[in-house]
Amino acid sequence: MQITKLGKIMHLYIVAGRITPRLFCILMVTGITTLVLILGVPQFSLNQAGFKVSTYGLMALAQALVGILLFSSWGGILLLTVLVVVFIWPEIIFEIILRKKVLEIIQSQKDIFLSDLAKEVGVYEDDLGILLKHWIARRNKFHIDRDKRIYSGNNLSIDLMNKKISWKE
């Protein structure tokens, strides 16, 4: 299967969409934990006037580690936020282009298998399945038949058992 540039870009965004929330949570927990240590434990009170680094080796190492973790976690959160804000706009544009292309193909053929559609569009099958589920569920006007494993809404229907997509007027 030939993956197009658009398919590779969408795959990158889907993988980043899985990693980014986890990374953000890790950075937040680290940042909050170190901030609580600095504000609550006198030996780590880097923010107090007259703070002195401990002469005891392990305590000095712990103070340095807490300070480094505090600044790197909050810096990481800031950097991650900036990256998300900057890169969300191209993702929206690429998804609109892909959506238009996919819907035109589905409308013209009425019924198509997910693997055939993925080959025709040049996107990984799993990524296309995720996107189609989201497109069906938008505006909360969708129905899920759990027995038959069918998602339907917004003129689309996906049969998850057979991986078949249908256009419904």
Order of alpha helices (4+ residues) and beta strands (2+ residues): alpha-alpha-beta-alpha-alpha-beta-beta-beta-beta
